[in-house]
Amino acid sequence: MIDVSVIVPVFNKAPYLPELLDSLQRQTSESFDVWLVDDGSTDGSETLCDEIAAEDQRFHVIHQPNSGWPGRPRNVGIDVSESRYLFFADADDWCEPTLLADLVSFADEHSSDMVLPVVLSEGHSYTTREPVFHSAIDLDPREAFHSLTPHKLFRRAYFEALGLRFTEDRVPLEDGQLVARAYVGGGRISRFGERLGYHYMGREGTNISYAPRDPLAHGHSVADIMRSAKQVPEHADEIITDLYRRKLLRYLGPRYLPGMPPERQAAYVHATAEIAAEFISDQMESTLTPWPRLASRTARLDDAGISVALAQARAEDLVPAERNNGHWFIGPVPADDIVVIRPKARKVPTKGVRVVVRPEWLRVTAARLEFHVDTAVVPADEALRPQQPLVGPAHVYACWDDECVPVTYDGDPATADGLRYQGDGDGRLVVTPV
């Protein structure tokens, strides 16, 4: 029986496919084959597949009508191959010569059911090497879940015992869903870290699964992966929090959210709010670094305008800080007066005061975050309480349940001791006689 079959879904990759094919022909392994599943290519990729199969008996080609997603061609390759191990490659990536030999040898030596190679990511505008410094016979699941692409070695017997197949519908992260299920299937998950194995190019617009994502479908896929992670109880919170940061919160940052159409912005924020409500506890959220934590807290409000404002503020390199009570603020407040007190048009002096910023009050200017003047400092449904009697000109802290702001009142002493502090329908701070 052949040691390993490489399964490659192919769709319109003619400019890049020769590099992968050449790297597979140069493999040092003496026992492998390659299954090229052409998913209805029209750019000459199908011809390249036929040509290499005609000249090299290790290569096989299957042509099928376009399915529009990599799941079906991968499943076809799984079903027709007969090797002891499976490896999945993308048609625009390439492999180091010793990749297959290294992974199979390591799996055989240590009875591994999955082996992760060292991957060099070279797509988009960055180049990164996964933080691998050594091999691991039993890989920490927290490290494993950080890698959800399918470019791994799978023992076929383990794969079949779990009944694993890729989702064939147009589902985001369908490969991550399968990999996550494999991680929690009870097998030995290993990593071969002695040398570089796989080059992941991640070219925008060329990956078979690269398309404008459906935010709600994306959220559902992330939720499915998180449910798999819950089967690792000793590390579930840490794994899920990391998935939340990488697979959801990153899209609420300045690189993505501000440039999306409004309806897609709203959908991404809503999907994130749903995930946060189901999976992310306050304690888990507290482990995030400042910007992701603030993005999470604003996303829970399910208001795209607030999340977009925050993303724009992050792009301006504003730095949030945190008080001991756990509330976010960005201060000192950059305006002298931000809240109108009615009916006599008094204002709350806030120059230099470090005030809690509730996310719904944020506004972005060219260089700083400010409060909305019109939506003021307190929610409309929360009454403020003076902390001392007002008699004549006086200074007082007006408070709601968890924070206070300084208020100056210099009205008529005859009515000063009978005032009510509250928010109006627009969230303004209002002082009225009672």
FILOKOL-843470 format. One line per field, with one value per residue (C-alpha): x, z, y. Coordinates in Angstrom, 3 decimals, m for minus. Layout:
px = [X,...]
pz = [Z,...]
py = [Y,...]
//
This chain:
px = [0.000,1.219,2.314,0.576,m1.790,m1.693,m5.177,m5.253,m8.467,m7.802,m9.803,m8.305,m4.802,m2.784,m0.310,0.616,m0.063,3.299,5.175,3.151,3.469,7.219,7.581,5.604,7.685,10.806,9.580,12.149,9.456,9.487,5.867,3.284,0.773,m1.049,m4.740,m5.501,m9.258,m10.049,m13.192,m14.216,m11.214,m11.344,m7.936,m5.698,m5.257,m7.078,m4.513,m1.593,m3.117,m3.504,0.048,1.731,m0.437,0.652,4.349,4.430,2.515,2.375,m0.080,m3.785,m6.450,m10.190,m12.264,m15.643,m18.174,m17.489,m18.778,m17.680,m15.972,m12.999,m14.980,m16.294,m13.002,m11.200,m13.807,m13.544,m9.783,m10.217,m12.622,m10.532,m7.132,m5.955,m2.920,m2.163,m2.032,m3.672,m2.167,m4.120,m2.415,m3.749,m3.013,m1.299,1.025,4.197,6.089,9.652,11.250,11.325,7.772,6.051,8.976,9.407,5.739,5.218,8.412,7.437,3.890,5.134,7.743,5.348,2.009,0.628,m2.859,m2.170,1.133,1.385,4.283,6.019,4.174,5.516,2.650,3.575,0.225,m1.202,1.322,3.153,5.394,5.250,6.595,4.492,6.133,7.625,10.931,10.758,8.791,6.061,4.805,1.718,0.992,m0.626,m4.220,m3.883,m1.106,m2.956,m6.102,m4.025,m3.624,m6.918,m5.854,m5.984,m2.295,m1.552,m0.905,m3.876,m3.760,m6.493,m7.704,m8.204,m9.868,m12.328,m12.985,m14.196,m16.250,m14.541,m15.466,m15.330,m18.574,m19.437,m21.699,m20.301,m19.506,m16.722,m13.980,m15.160,m11.575,m11.246,m14.409,m12.977,m9.552,m11.127,m13.147,m9.967,m8.186,m10.800,m11.310,m9.074,m6.072,m2.431,m1.820,1.854,4.032,7.171,9.170,12.689,12.515,10.191,7.681,4.899,4.569,1.084,0.740,m2.781,m3.126,m6.175,m8.610,m6.990,m7.829,m10.616,m12.572,m11.721,m14.955,m16.847,m17.841,m21.349,m20.844,m23.602,m22.363,m18.847,m20.126,m21.895,m18.685,m16.692,m19.346,m19.012,m15.241,m15.747,m18.106,m15.338,m12.948,m15.316,m14.357,m10.939,m12.262,m8.919,m8.080,m11.476,m11.724,m8.259,m8.778,m12.210,m10.977,m8.123,m10.534,m12.820,m9.942,m8.522,m11.683,m14.123,m12.653,m9.972,m12.722,m13.900,m10.503,m9.392,m8.131,m11.552,m14.657,m14.504,m14.196,m17.142,m20.562,m22.889,m25.044,m21.983,m20.657,m23.943,m23.928,m20.378,m21.099,m24.304,m22.515,m19.842,m22.472,m24.157,m20.890,m19.959,m23.319,m23.038,m19.349,m17.451,m17.715,m16.620,m13.580,m12.611,m13.079,m10.877,m7.902,m7.917,m5.484,m6.957,m8.141,m9.690,m11.348,m12.868,m13.932,m15.657,m17.461,m18.705,m19.745,m22.015,m24.091,m24.850,m24.489,m22.277,m21.864,m20.177,m17.901,m16.912,m16.093,m13.893,m12.103,m11.420,m10.100,m7.760,m6.472,m5.493,m3.331,m5.336,m4.408,m7.131,m6.430,m8.372,m9.384,m9.379,m13.167,m12.844,m14.419,m12.730,m11.888,m9.779,m8.783,m8.428,m11.666,m10.657,m13.439,m14.039,m17.772,m19.634,m23.028,m25.747,m27.759,m31.306,m33.384,m30.764,m28.169,m25.522,m22.705,m20.760,m17.108,m14.997,m11.683,m8.936,m11.324,m10.744,m14.240,m15.515,m16.278,m19.328,m18.962,m22.153,m20.730,m17.698,m17.129,m14.075,m12.399,m9.269,m6.987,m8.895,m11.959,m14.613,m18.009,m21.085,m22.229,m25.806,m25.885,m24.038,m22.762,m25.558,m27.964,m31.516,m32.860,m30.472,m31.096,m28.202,m28.022,m26.343,m23.887,m24.370,m27.064,m26.949,m27.325,m26.296,m23.201,m21.936,m19.909,m21.249,m20.574,m23.563,m23.441,m25.053,m24.443,m20.783,m19.246,m19.570,m18.989,m18.430,m21.309,m21.290,m24.587,m24.896,m28.643,m31.168,m30.532,m34.281,m34.634,m31.165,m32.052,m34.840,m33.259,m33.422,m30.553,m31.533,m31.063,m33.569,m34.782,m31.623,m29.283,m28.604,m27.983,m30.974,m31.346,m34.908,m36.662,m38.792]
pz = [0.000,m0.812,2.203,1.485,m1.024,m1.633,m2.385,m4.396,m5.371,m8.543,m9.980,m12.327,m10.845,m14.076,m13.087,m9.837,m10.339,m12.000,m8.833,m6.726,m9.276,m9.526,m5.733,m5.556,m8.277,m6.248,m3.097,m1.563,m0.465,m2.443,m1.705,m2.532,m5.169,m6.031,m6.823,m8.768,m8.681,m11.328,m10.271,m13.729,m14.528,m17.657,m17.611,m18.704,m15.250,m16.492,m19.280,m16.871,m14.753,m17.765,m18.943,m15.662,m15.253,m18.712,m17.902,m14.229,m13.116,m9.530,m10.610,m11.234,m12.527,m12.007,m13.901,m12.510,m13.007,m10.933,m7.377,m6.319,m3.095,m2.158,m0.023,m2.808,m4.751,m1.527,m0.657,m4.139,m3.698,m0.296,m1.712,m4.715,m2.996,m1.095,0.911,4.623,5.106,3.565,3.012,1.696,m0.403,m2.198,m5.861,m5.393,m2.576,m2.699,m0.600,0.558,m0.920,2.360,3.483,2.862,3.947,7.170,8.152,7.362,9.155,12.247,12.261,11.917,14.642,17.182,16.146,15.409,13.959,12.775,12.147,11.644,9.521,9.894,7.582,6.149,5.420,2.578,1.464,1.515,2.635,5.232,5.683,8.906,10.145,12.660,16.090,16.038,17.682,18.203,17.400,19.752,20.002,21.940,20.845,23.333,22.066,22.565,19.983,17.681,17.551,16.435,13.085,11.367,7.728,6.217,5.267,7.599,7.543,8.618,9.293,7.047,9.633,12.134,9.507,8.606,12.208,12.924,9.727,8.633,5.365,4.277,4.071,0.387,0.676,0.402,4.093,5.407,7.373,6.264,6.528,10.057,11.105,9.966,11.492,14.826,14.902,14.204,17.073,19.595,18.210,20.768,18.527,18.950,17.502,16.796,15.213,13.148,13.768,12.703,9.402,7.157,5.246,3.532,1.912,2.287,m0.234,0.635,m2.482,m2.303,m5.081,m6.050,m3.250,m4.198,m1.103,m1.328,m1.813,0.013,3.203,4.531,8.048,9.619,7.970,9.090,12.643,12.526,11.371,14.168,16.633,15.327,15.859,19.356,20.193,19.225,21.476,24.413,24.281,25.647,29.057,30.671,27.957,26.422,27.652,26.404,23.014,22.500,23.485,20.996,18.257,19.105,18.755,15.527,13.683,14.694,16.488,13.822,11.328,13.624,13.387,11.168,8.358,7.618,9.208,8.047,4.394,4.394,3.015,5.854,5.670,5.973,8.873,10.693,9.925,11.233,14.425,14.930,14.364,16.881,19.424,19.086,19.578,22.571,24.211,23.777,24.358,25.917,29.660,31.354,32.701,29.224,27.797,30.538,29.247,25.906,25.271,25.383,21.826,21.256,24.663,23.839,20.410,22.145,24.613,21.892,19.686,22.463,21.935,18.389,16.942,13.845,14.098,17.473,16.306,13.171,15.274,17.497,14.502,13.090,16.453,16.538,13.095,14.589,17.188,20.199,23.257,25.647,29.346,32.074,35.583,38.462,38.324,34.899,32.819,29.747,29.377,27.048,28.756,29.788,28.175,25.224,25.547,28.221,28.532,27.076,28.755,28.734,31.940,31.356,31.705,32.303,29.792,32.407,31.428,33.203,33.356,32.482,31.351,32.548,34.215,33.411,32.749,31.976,28.275,27.703,24.125,22.830,23.554,21.315,18.401,16.161,15.173,13.122,16.079,19.128,20.605,22.042,23.581,21.530,22.666,21.828,23.530,26.581,29.533,30.951,29.496,29.332,31.574,34.477,37.032,38.435,42.160,43.716,46.421,48.577,49.040,46.603,48.304,46.268,44.080,44.679,43.208,43.338,41.868,39.973,39.863,38.370,39.624,38.757,38.031,38.797,36.930,38.520,38.129,38.888,39.760,40.411,40.126,42.392,46.031,46.618,44.369,44.617,47.304,45.241,42.034,40.187,38.064,35.297,31.634,29.032,26.015,24.073,26.927,27.999,31.611,32.807,36.071,36.923,40.012,41.995]
py = [0.000,3.509,5.523,8.827,10.379,14.122,15.477,18.721,20.547,22.558,25.428,28.034,28.085,27.938,30.700,28.925,25.218,24.388,25.402,22.967,20.163,20.646,20.583,17.331,15.706,16.528,14.770,12.424,9.978,6.741,5.871,8.527,9.516,12.735,13.128,16.304,16.891,19.485,21.345,22.545,24.749,26.920,28.655,25.783,24.258,21.164,20.762,21.110,18.332,16.046,16.694,15.804,12.695,11.566,11.928,10.828,7.742,8.995,11.700,11.042,13.433,13.542,16.113,17.113,19.932,22.999,22.643,26.117,25.054,22.846,20.397,18.182,17.800,16.943,14.323,12.816,12.511,10.876,8.294,7.231,7.114,4.024,5.131,4.744,8.513,11.573,15.008,17.995,20.667,23.745,24.265,27.629,26.524,24.430,21.891,21.384,18.209,16.257,17.140,13.807,11.636,13.616,13.479,9.789,8.768,10.758,9.359,5.782,6.198,7.715,6.158,9.612,10.030,13.583,15.338,19.087,20.379,23.717,26.115,29.351,31.773,34.077,35.451,38.938,41.553,39.513,36.521,34.550,31.274,29.426,29.693,26.206,25.432,21.685,18.571,17.381,13.818,14.902,18.445,20.813,21.291,25.046,25.049,22.667,24.808,27.739,25.932,25.095,24.843,21.325,21.148,18.257,14.525,12.368,8.642,7.247,4.725,7.552,9.735,6.987,5.948,9.481,9.568,12.766,14.444,18.068,20.001,20.356,23.400,26.930,27.114,29.368,27.606,24.181,22.947,24.339,22.527,19.193,19.817,20.786,17.562,15.607,17.365,16.216,12.704,11.031,10.423,11.362,14.820,15.531,18.176,17.700,20.849,20.000,21.872,23.824,21.719,23.682,27.113,28.583,31.397,32.579,34.714,36.976,36.270,32.967,30.553,28.183,29.252,32.961,34.911,37.654,35.934,35.628,37.017,34.946,31.737,32.633,33.046,29.696,28.002,29.614,28.454,24.887,24.993,26.394,23.535,21.130,23.049,22.561,18.887,19.883,20.990,21.771,24.308,25.120,28.715,29.605,27.952,29.521,32.978,32.692,31.580,34.500,36.942,35.484,34.466,37.218,40.217,40.702,41.547,44.333,46.026,48.913,46.683,45.202,46.731,50.385,49.345,46.943,47.938,49.035,45.924,43.695,45.752,45.220,41.497,40.998,42.900,40.908,37.590,38.588,39.631,36.227,34.343,36.496,35.860,32.075,31.399,34.320,34.907,38.116,36.287,35.070,38.559,40.002,37.973,39.806,42.634,46.171,46.739,43.284,43.535,46.906,45.598,42.692,44.919,47.241,44.306,43.046,46.214,44.954,48.463,48.626,52.402,52.080,49.261,51.188,54.272,52.144,50.591,54.046,55.194,52.223,53.179,56.551,54.787,55.919,53.887,52.748,52.401,50.672,51.613,49.171,48.916,47.325,50.086,51.428,55.074,57.131,60.329,62.953,64.064,66.262,68.856,71.497,70.824,67.912,67.733,70.350,70.700,71.867,74.007,76.755,75.520,74.825,72.516,69.835,70.934,67.905,69.343,67.020,64.582,60.924,59.689,56.226,55.868,53.756,52.496,54.137,57.583,57.326,59.652,59.727,62.980,63.371,62.804,61.615,60.007,62.298,61.879,62.627,66.055,65.150,61.781,62.949,61.016,58.871,56.350,57.667,54.938,55.514,58.275,60.263,60.909,63.974,62.940,66.055,68.735,71.621,74.991,77.976,77.664,74.153,71.337,67.810,64.417,63.071,59.300,56.267,52.771,52.404,55.798,59.514,62.769,66.197,68.666,72.396,74.088,77.814,78.317,79.974,78.925,78.891,75.856,74.394,71.887,70.367,69.136,65.863,64.538,62.134,61.271,62.427,60.470,61.273,60.410,64.005,64.859,66.915,68.827,69.830,71.242,68.804]
//
